[in-house]
Amino acid sequence: MNLSKKQSGIAFALSVASILAGAPIKSAKAQVHPFSTFSSGGSDLSHWLSDVTLTGQIEGGIMANPARPNPGYNFGDFLADHANQVQLNQAEFTLSKAIDASKNTYQIGFTLEGLYGSDARYYHLVGISDQEWKARYQLIPAQAHVDVHLPWLTSGGLDMQAGILQAPMGVEGLDPASRAFYTLAYTSEYSVPFQHVGAMFNWHVTPMLDITFGIDTGNQTTFGSSDNNNAPAGYFGFNLNNLAGGKLRIVELSRVGPENVWQSVGHYEANHAQRFWNDINATYQVNDDLSLTAEFNYLHDEGIRGFGARGQFAGADAESFVSFLSYKINKDFTFNYRGEIYRDNNNMMVGTFIGNNSYMNAIAGRSPSTLMAGPGGHGTTYGALSLNVAYRPDLGHHVRVFQLRPEIRFDRSLNDTSPFNGGRNNGMFTFGGDAVIGF
């Protein structure tokens, strides 16, 4: 693709956001209350319905690659995987009734989120939406859970979510407005789960300590034949809040359970070989303008390579460290830095899925599942540096969020392998960004 086409692609993504930010936005309303007319009713149900909110959000972006990789994919990038192509990442709507964290009383709420776009290809659940779409733009139920607060055991009580849940592990999530960058770190793609069907609990032991635990069917699987094995998985961990005078927060979350598909490793391995996910991150708010975040992750799978020569499980593992810095230049502009070292010890974690359904086919054990794998040999150490300046003004006119994030990213193999640009290079440079608008 020549430079003029690259520029036109970026211009198109930004112009879409500019159009959406223009006159039509004035009729949109932030956090629409679709049942506000019930507020005048005297019943408990009328009062409960009056606080139900509706929000919407659109994101589109591009990451250009001057090397013009063959077959056209940015290696190791899920959400901006198609090089030099503008894509609609998300168009989503969320209907929800939030729990009031300040009240330790019996409460019930819910969250229903539907999402359409290219990001949906990676966030399906087997047996629910994974075989309904073949095109790049797909539709998923991103969230569908009941939320309950129980005033039990301590003054903070116990929170529960049950249903279709976005996985809670890690720093970066699916919502582009809640993370610093358009692209994701390797850790966020390969070493944390994405979606679950299950239940999560958060026990507020003290104002400083929360305990987290939960159980589910597995990463992006459901029940019966829609599970790639016959065993559940679960979480346990803790949050340390309000440390260092309220400036420091530490979140630790671990997860254990079989995750491998039986068609690839056999029934016994799929049900007995455990995958251990471990993530700890800390955020320190230096002052009103500067915040620092550090994340360490370790993943070990006992049987992802089947059996070894002596009949034992042949495992694989990866460890990583990610650092973030966010500096608020002024009320509209924020500078963001992300640096990562990701060690794929067995070259079993990092790869790029070719085709719109290959990722979910791999999880479900179906064909075709075309994978552009990483290098061979005994492992690869990936380094990645991402920089952006996010423009996030307060537009008013009931616009909940508007942001433009031009991003540059440098990826490199640190041990002389060549995973990038169709196996031609040991490094990759990409640039572009995204635009997000929501009401």
Salt bridges, closest charged atoms under 4 A:
ASP51 OD2 - LYS97 NZ 3.36
GLU59 OE2 - ARG179 NH2 3.94
ASP81 OD1 - HIS82 ND1 2.84
ASP81 OD2 - ARG121 NH1 2.98
ASP100 OD2 - LYS103 NZ 3.84
ASP130 OD2 - ARG366 NH2 2.75
ASP147 OD1 - HIS145 ND1 2.54
ASP159 OD1 - HIS149 ND1 2.54
ASP159 OD2 - HIS204 NE2 2.63
GLU172 OE2 - ARG338 NH1 2.64
ASP210 OD1 - HIS204 ND1 3.06
ASP216 OD1 - HIS196 ND1 3.69
ASP216 OD2 - ARG255 NH1 2.71
GLU259 OE2 - ARG255 NH2 2.86
ASP301 OD2 - ARG275 NE 2.65
ASP317 OD2 - HIS300 ND1 3.96
ASP332 OD2 - LYS331 NZ 3.33
ASP411 OD1 - ARG409 NE 2.89
ASP434 OD2 - ARG405 NH2 2.67
